[in-house]
């Protein structure tokens, strides 16, 4: 159980740090684009494409943080209708279905990423430096895998909690 908390804490620090850095980049680059367009009638040709991809990164990181904290979309009728043990069982079963879906999404996203690497398309250029699309699209498989990891860790925690509750009941 302690290892789950350590992994969750590590992922939380990395995800939140990356999220803050990406937000700062988005704010700085957007502000720069506005200034360049308003006062100099120019802009960075690559910035809009880069910003769109950073929004995708922020979306996946935000989803991972929400999954870790169990703040993702949920129908919480089970919390109101059922006792704690039944609710935990329902949450575990629901999480198992989510894990199956995330497994297939991760598998497809990795396949997409491999195809993207093989095709080697250029997303944009900064002077003579070319940015391949897979550099920015790596968040798609990484995001789904992060979601899978968070759901798996949460499901393990709930399973351990259920086992502990069942043991306590049998000991009484």
One Martini backbone bead per residue (centre of mass of N, CA, C, O) as a GRO file, in nm:
protein
  172
    1UNK     BB    1   0.056   0.064  -0.019
    2UNK     BB    2   0.302   0.256  -0.005
    3UNK     BB    3   0.388   0.239  -0.307
    4UNK     BB    4   0.138   0.380  -0.417
    5UNK     BB    5   0.190   0.654  -0.280
    6UNK     BB    6   0.465   0.707  -0.408
    7UNK     BB    7   0.378   0.701  -0.702
    8UNK     BB    8   0.158   0.917  -0.681
    9UNK     BB    9   0.345   1.145  -0.583
   10UNK     BB   10   0.539   1.149  -0.819
   11UNK     BB   11   0.328   1.201  -1.043
   12UNK     BB   12   0.218   1.460  -0.925
   13UNK     BB   13   0.475   1.630  -0.944
   14UNK     BB   14   0.527   1.598  -1.247
   15UNK     BB   15   0.250   1.691  -1.357
   16UNK     BB   16   0.234   1.970  -1.218
   17UNK     BB   17   0.499   2.084  -1.324
   18UNK     BB   18   0.434   2.055  -1.624
   19UNK     BB   19   0.179   2.227  -1.617
   20UNK     BB   20   0.311   2.493  -1.532
   21UNK     BB   21   0.509   2.517  -1.765
   22UNK     BB   22   0.297   2.512  -1.994
   23UNK     BB   23   0.137   2.758  -1.903
   24UNK     BB   24   0.372   2.958  -1.926
   25UNK     BB   25   0.422   2.916  -2.226
   26UNK     BB   26   0.142   2.995  -2.323
   27UNK     BB   27   0.135   3.280  -2.209
   28UNK     BB   28   0.392   3.389  -2.339
   29UNK     BB   29   0.328   3.318  -2.639
   30UNK     BB   30   0.056   3.465  -2.659
   31UNK     BB   31   0.159   3.744  -2.582
   32UNK     BB   32   0.367   3.765  -2.807
   33UNK     BB   33   0.168   3.742  -3.041
   34UNK     BB   34   0.002   3.993  -2.976
   35UNK     BB   35   0.231   4.198  -2.990
   36UNK     BB   36   0.330   4.134  -3.277
   37UNK     BB   37   0.054   4.192  -3.420
   38UNK     BB   38  -0.017   4.482  -3.307
   39UNK     BB   39   0.288   4.632  -3.338
   40UNK     BB   40   0.434   4.449  -3.603
   41UNK     BB   41   0.276   4.275  -3.809
   42UNK     BB   42   0.340   3.988  -3.675
   43UNK     BB   43   0.489   3.655  -3.623
   44UNK     BB   44   0.484   3.324  -3.527
   45UNK     BB   45   0.433   3.064  -3.732
   46UNK     BB   46   0.455   2.818  -3.505
   47UNK     BB   47   0.280   2.896  -3.250
   48UNK     BB   48  -0.011   2.792  -3.301
   49UNK     BB   49   0.060   2.494  -3.325
   50UNK     BB   50   0.200   2.468  -3.053
   51UNK     BB   51  -0.041   2.559  -2.876
   52UNK     BB   52  -0.238   2.335  -2.957
   53UNK     BB   53  -0.056   2.105  -2.842
   54UNK     BB   54  -0.043   2.210  -2.548
   55UNK     BB   55  -0.343   2.170  -2.492
   56UNK     BB   56  -0.329   1.865  -2.512
   57UNK     BB   57  -0.134   1.826  -2.280
   58UNK     BB   58  -0.311   1.959  -2.062
   59UNK     BB   59  -0.548   1.768  -2.088
   60UNK     BB   60  -0.400   1.505  -2.007
   61UNK     BB   61  -0.285   1.605  -1.736
   62UNK     BB   62  -0.558   1.680  -1.612
   63UNK     BB   63  -0.678   1.395  -1.633
   64UNK     BB   64  -0.467   1.257  -1.455
   65UNK     BB   65  -0.520   1.424  -1.200
   66UNK     BB   66  -0.820   1.355  -1.179
   67UNK     BB   67  -0.779   1.049  -1.154
   68UNK     BB   68  -0.606   1.049  -0.902
   69UNK     BB   69  -0.842   1.225  -0.737
   70UNK     BB   70  -1.127   1.141  -0.833
   71UNK     BB   71  -1.242   1.399  -1.049
   72UNK     BB   72  -1.385   1.271  -1.253
   73UNK     BB   73  -1.620   1.151  -1.424
   74UNK     BB   74  -1.923   1.088  -1.228
   75UNK     BB   75  -2.160   0.870  -1.089
   76UNK     BB   76  -2.286   0.933  -0.750
   77UNK     BB   77  -2.523   0.733  -0.669
   78UNK     BB   78  -2.368   0.516  -0.504
   79UNK     BB   79  -2.305   0.704  -0.256
   80UNK     BB   80  -2.623   0.725  -0.174
   81UNK     BB   81  -2.740   0.414  -0.188
   82UNK     BB   82  -2.483   0.273  -0.068
   83UNK     BB   83  -2.279   0.112   0.102
   84UNK     BB   84  -1.947   0.107   0.130
   85UNK     BB   85  -1.882  -0.180   0.018
   86UNK     BB   86  -2.062  -0.165  -0.234
   87UNK     BB   87  -1.935   0.087  -0.351
   88UNK     BB   88  -1.650  -0.031  -0.386
   89UNK     BB   89  -1.730  -0.255  -0.578
   90UNK     BB   90  -1.843  -0.071  -0.798
   91UNK     BB   91  -1.579   0.090  -0.841
   92UNK     BB   92  -1.406  -0.153  -0.926
   93UNK     BB   93  -1.573  -0.245  -1.168
   94UNK     BB   94  -1.564   0.022  -1.318
   95UNK     BB   95  -1.253   0.039  -1.334
   96UNK     BB   96  -1.215  -0.216  -1.503
   97UNK     BB   97  -1.356  -0.103  -1.754
   98UNK     BB   98  -1.171   0.140  -1.787
   99UNK     BB   99  -0.908  -0.025  -1.818
  100UNK     BB  100  -0.988  -0.162  -2.078
  101UNK     BB  101  -1.025   0.093  -2.245
  102UNK     BB  102  -0.735   0.209  -2.190
  103UNK     BB  103  -0.582  -0.019  -2.318
  104UNK     BB  104  -0.691   0.022  -2.609
  105UNK     BB  105  -0.613   0.319  -2.632
  106UNK     BB  106  -0.310   0.278  -2.584
  107UNK     BB  107  -0.258   0.083  -2.814
  108UNK     BB  108  -0.353   0.277  -3.041
  109UNK     BB  109  -0.163   0.513  -2.968
  110UNK     BB  110   0.101   0.361  -3.016
  111UNK     BB  111   0.045   0.299  -3.311
  112UNK     BB  112   0.022   0.591  -3.399
  113UNK     BB  113   0.307   0.673  -3.309
  114UNK     BB  114   0.464   0.476  -3.488
  115UNK     BB  115   0.353   0.591  -3.753
  116UNK     BB  116   0.456   0.880  -3.706
  117UNK     BB  117   0.756   0.805  -3.698
  118UNK     BB  118   0.768   0.666  -3.978
  119UNK     BB  119   0.668   0.924  -4.139
  120UNK     BB  120   0.806   1.200  -4.047
  121UNK     BB  121   0.655   1.456  -3.991
  122UNK     BB  122   0.633   1.804  -4.009
  123UNK     BB  123   0.502   2.045  -3.809
  124UNK     BB  124   0.754   2.252  -3.775
  125UNK     BB  125   0.956   2.553  -3.808
  126UNK     BB  126   1.277   2.678  -3.672
  127UNK     BB  127   1.416   2.767  -3.909
  128UNK     BB  128   1.628   2.481  -3.934
  129UNK     BB  129   1.432   2.356  -3.727
  130UNK     BB  130   1.270   2.048  -3.695
  131UNK     BB  131   0.940   1.944  -3.596
  132UNK     BB  132   0.816   1.665  -3.519
  133UNK     BB  133   0.507   1.536  -3.458
  134UNK     BB  134   0.587   1.320  -3.237
  135UNK     BB  135   0.675   1.517  -3.014
  136UNK     BB  136   0.370   1.613  -2.963
  137UNK     BB  137   0.216   1.317  -2.981
  138UNK     BB  138   0.321   1.163  -2.723
  139UNK     BB  139   0.075   1.234  -2.532
  140UNK     BB  140  -0.128   1.026  -2.616
  141UNK     BB  141  -0.004   0.765  -2.504
  142UNK     BB  142   0.086   0.886  -2.232
  143UNK     BB  143  -0.195   0.968  -2.132
  144UNK     BB  144  -0.330   0.687  -2.136
  145UNK     BB  145  -0.120   0.554  -1.952
  146UNK     BB  146  -0.161   0.739  -1.710
  147UNK     BB  147  -0.456   0.672  -1.669
  148UNK     BB  148  -0.413   0.374  -1.623
  149UNK     BB  149  -0.233   0.399  -1.375
  150UNK     BB  150  -0.432   0.552  -1.194
  151UNK     BB  151  -0.661   0.345  -1.203
  152UNK     BB  152  -0.495   0.108  -1.098
  153UNK     BB  153  -0.414   0.232  -0.825
  154UNK     BB  154  -0.703   0.291  -0.725
  155UNK     BB  155  -0.798  -0.005  -0.741
  156UNK     BB  156  -0.598  -0.118  -0.541
  157UNK     BB  157  -0.679   0.055  -0.301
  158UNK     BB  158  -0.975  -0.044  -0.293
  159UNK     BB  159  -0.910  -0.341  -0.255
  160UNK     BB  160  -0.762  -0.311   0.015
  161UNK     BB  161  -0.998  -0.179   0.161
  162UNK     BB  162  -1.199  -0.411   0.128
  163UNK     BB  163  -1.032  -0.624   0.272
  164UNK     BB  164  -1.019  -0.475   0.541
  165UNK     BB  165  -1.327  -0.459   0.588
  166UNK     BB  166  -1.376  -0.767   0.581
  167UNK     BB  167  -1.189  -0.837   0.817
  168UNK     BB  168  -1.328  -0.667   1.033
  169UNK     BB  169  -1.600  -0.815   1.017
  170UNK     BB  170  -1.488  -1.108   1.088
  171UNK     BB  171  -1.359  -1.018   1.371
  172UNK     BB  172  -1.644  -0.935   1.514
   0.00000   0.00000   0.00000
